[in-house]
Amino acid sequence: MPAKGFTLFELLVVLVLLALIAAVSAPFLSKGLGRAEAKGSAQNVAAALRRARGEAVVRNTDVVLTVDVNERSFRIAGAETHDLPAALQIELFTAQTEQISEDVGNIRFFSDGSSTGGEIVLADGKSKFHVQVDWLTGRVSVIDAAAAQ
């Protein structure tokens, strides 16, 4: 009766095949993670903008979200600062009256829900997400530039 099992050679062949598969698939996985990180960051910025709009309406006062492009961060006035991943490229487009410096600017929400409007662009290589704020309604939307093409 022959012994059941695998030979050392068979095990080595399987391990070599697994290593090759891992080496080939790693670049594809890292690209997917970069896109997921950019999308997640865009969703976080959008959530903060929506929270700022909601606070402005509930408190019946102006609420400001400040974006610092150099520091890669954003925050609602009086709240904690949220950092964005270092791999992301960030652009801020806002009203001239809300531009604090070349790299820092605000998006302001008013008590009626409207805003000064603006756009925050988060990009990572091939992924690009536009977080837009409509000035009239204060509506916040996230647009995937790759899906829009």
NORNORSUL-V752101 format. One line per field, one symbol per residue. ss: DSSP state (h for helix, s for strand, l for the rest). psi: psi as a letter, one per 20 degrees, with the letter a starting at -180 (. if undefined). burial: 1 if it has 24 or more other C-alpha atoms within 12 Angstrom, else 0. A space follows every 50 residues. Layout:
BEGIN
ss = ???
psi = ???
burial = ???
END
This chain:
BEGIN
ss = lllllllhhhhhhhhhhhhhhhhhhhhhhhhhhhhhhhhhhhhhhhhhhh hhhhhhhhhlllssssssllllsssslllllsslllllsssssslhhhsl lllsssssslllllsllsssssssllsssssssllllllssssshhhhl
psi = oqqqaqrhggghgghgghgggghhighhhhghhgghgggggghggggggh gggghgggilrppppppoggilrqqppjrqppqqqhiqppqporqhijog ahiprqopprijirrirappppqndipppooqophgijppqppohhhi.
burial = 00000000000000000000000000000000011111111111111111 11111100000111111110011111100000011001111111000100 0001111111011111111111110011111111000111111100000
END
